[in-house]
Amino acid sequence: MTDIRAAIEAERRDQAELLESLTPHQWDAPSLCAGWTVKHVVAHTTLPFHSKGTRVVLEMLRSAGRFNHASDRMARKDAKALSTGDLVQILKANADHPWTPPGGGAVGALSHDVIHGLDITVALGLDRRVPHDRLKLVFDGMTPGAVKYFGADLAGKRLEATDLDWTFGEGTPVRGLAQDLLLLVCGRELPPHRLS
């Protein structure tokens, strides 16, 4: 547990440092999350740090229990209400926050941070590599239920990381960096030529 908490804190600090360097144009650029800009993604990942649980419950009720619908609405509201500087400061101040997603535990929190960080850096074409120790924790915690949640069609494919000892599935090999394969598992559409 200590290793995972340390990895979460390090990932959040690394992301805060990267976000501080972005231009206004980059903050407004599309991310890999369909329909969200970089600022929307950061508003979403920092939501547990700047919103009360009652707000989330009320938004879920307004959305008839549809988490993605409620999450989208909250991210859009928060991206309008908070400046980019506010969002970076919130992330920095909460690098060691103990939040975990419902049913996901600490590994779920690390996965959330890593995946959404990649939604930003890959979309912007930034050459950030998530440290392998963090990716290994994410992959080790991956369950069939989590993979199914994202709805990616991986039937007949064997994912093979070229930079880490990790494979997933059976069938035709799909090779690439471990972090790119993680995005594929999450149903993200990657830029061309990242996988072979």
C-alpha positions in Angstrom: 0.0 0.0 0.0 2.9 2.4 0.8 4.3 1.9 -2.7 1.0 2.7 -4.3 0.4 5.8 -2.2 4.0 7.0 -3.0 3.3 6.3 -6.7 0.1 8.3 -6.6 1.8 11.3 -5.0 4.7 11.2 -7.4 2.3 11.0 -10.4 0.3 13.9 -9.2 3.4 16.0 -8.6 4.8 15.2 -12.0 1.5 16.1 -13.7 1.3 19.4 -11.8 4.8 20.3 -12.9 3.9 19.5 -16.5 0.6 21.4 -16.4 2.4 24.5 -15.1 4.3 24.6 -18.4 1.3 24.4 -20.7 0.2 27.4 -22.8 -3.4 28.7 -22.8 -3.7 27.1 -26.3 -2.7 23.7 -24.9 -5.2 24.0 -22.0 -7.9 24.6 -24.6 -6.8 21.8 -26.9 -8.7 18.5 -27.3 -7.7 15.6 -25.1 -8.1 11.9 -25.8 -11.3 12.0 -23.7 -14.0 12.6 -26.4 -15.5 16.1 -26.2 -13.1 17.2 -23.4 -10.3 19.7 -23.5 -7.2 19.4 -21.4 -8.8 21.8 -18.9 -11.9 19.6 -18.7 -9.7 16.5 -17.9 -7.9 18.4 -15.1 -11.2 19.7 -13.7 -12.4 16.1 -13.7 -9.2 14.6 -12.0 -9.2 17.3 -9.3 -13.0 17.0 -8.6 -12.5 14.9 -5.5 -10.2 17.6 -4.0 -12.5 20.6 -4.6 -16.0 19.2 -4.4 -18.0 17.8 -1.5 -19.5 14.3 -1.7 -23.0 15.8 -1.5 -22.4 17.6 -4.8 -21.5 14.3 -6.5 -24.5 12.6 -5.1 -26.9 15.4 -6.2 -25.3 15.4 -9.7 -25.7 11.6 -9.9 -29.4 12.0 -9.0 -29.8 14.6 -11.7 -28.3 12.2 -14.2 -30.5 9.3 -13.1 -27.4 7.4 -11.9 -25.4 7.7 -15.1 -21.9 8.5 -13.8 -20.4 9.5 -17.1 -23.2 12.0 -17.7 -22.8 13.5 -14.2 -19.0 13.5 -14.5 -19.2 15.4 -17.9 -21.5 18.1 -16.5 -19.3 18.6 -13.4 -16.1 18.8 -15.5 -17.6 21.4 -17.8 -18.9 23.5 -14.9 -15.6 23.4 -13.0 -13.6 24.1 -16.1 -15.6 27.4 -16.5 -15.4 28.3 -12.8 -11.7 27.5 -12.1 -8.7 29.0 -13.7 -5.8 26.9 -15.0 -3.7 28.2 -12.1 -6.4 27.2 -9.6 -6.5 23.7 -11.0 -2.7 23.3 -10.8 -2.7 24.6 -7.2 -5.5 22.2 -6.3 -3.5 19.3 -7.7 -0.3 20.3 -6.0 -2.0 20.8 -2.6 -3.6 17.3 -2.9 -0.8 15.2 -4.2 -1.1 13.0 -1.1 -4.9 13.1 -0.8 -6.3 9.6 0.1 -9.2 9.7 -2.4 -10.0 6.4 -4.2 -12.7 5.8 -6.8 -15.7 3.7 -5.6 -14.6 0.1 -5.5 -11.2 0.9 -7.0 -9.0 1.3 -4.0 -5.5 2.9 -4.2 -4.7 1.1 -7.5 -7.9 2.6 -8.9 -6.7 6.1 -7.9 -3.3 5.6 -9.5 -5.0 4.2 -12.7 -7.3 7.2 -12.8 -4.4 9.6 -12.5 -2.1 7.8 -15.0 -4.8 7.3 -17.6 -6.1 10.8 -17.6 -2.5 12.2 -17.6 -1.9 10.2 -20.8 -5.2 11.6 -22.2 -3.5 14.9 -21.9 0.1 14.3 -22.9 -0.6 11.9 -25.8 -3.2 14.3 -27.3 -0.8 17.2 -27.0 2.1 15.2 -28.6 4.2 15.6 -25.5 7.0 13.0 -25.0 6.2 12.2 -21.4 6.8 8.6 -20.3 5.0 7.3 -17.3 7.6 5.5 -15.1 7.4 1.8 -15.5 7.0 1.1 -11.8 3.7 3.1 -11.9 2.5 1.4 -15.1 3.3 -2.0 -13.5 1.1 -1.2 -10.5 -1.7 -0.2 -12.9 -1.4 -3.4 -15.0 -1.1 -5.6 -11.9 -4.4 -4.2 -10.6 -6.2 -4.5 -13.9 -9.2 -6.8 -13.7 -11.5 -8.3 -16.4 -14.3 -6.1 -15.0 -12.2 -3.0 -15.4 -11.3 -3.8 -19.0 -15.0 -4.6 -19.7 -16.0 -1.2 -18.2 -14.2 0.7 -20.9 -15.8 -1.3 -23.7 -12.7 -1.6 -25.9 -13.0 -4.3 -28.5 -9.9 -6.4 -27.9 -11.3 -9.7 -29.2 -8.7 -11.6 -31.2 -5.9 -9.3 -30.1 -2.8 -10.0 -28.0 -1.4 -6.7 -26.6 2.4 -6.8 -26.3 4.4 -4.0 -24.7 7.7 -3.2 -26.3 9.2 -1.5 -23.3 7.8 -3.6 -20.4 7.3 -7.3 -19.7 3.5 -7.2 -20.2 1.0 -8.9 -22.5 -2.8 -9.1 -22.5 -5.2 -11.3 -24.4 -4.8 -13.8 -27.2 -4.7 -13.5 -31.0 -3.0 -11.2 -33.4 -0.2 -9.3 -31.8 -0.6 -5.5 -31.3 2.7 -4.0 -30.2 3.6 -0.6 -28.7 4.7 1.2 -25.6 3.0 0.0 -22.4 1.3 3.3 -21.8 -0.1 3.4 -25.4 -1.5 -0.1 -24.9 -3.1 1.0 -21.6 -4.9 3.7 -23.5 -6.0 1.1 -26.1 -7.5 -1.0 -23.2 -9.3 2.1 -22.0 -10.9 2.6 -25.4 -9.0 5.7 -26.4 -8.3 6.5 -30.1 -4.5 6.9 -30.4 -2.7 9.1 -32.9 -1.5 7.2 -36.0 1.6 5.1 -36.1 1.9 4.5 -32.3 1.1 0.8 -32.5 2.2 -1.9 -34.8 
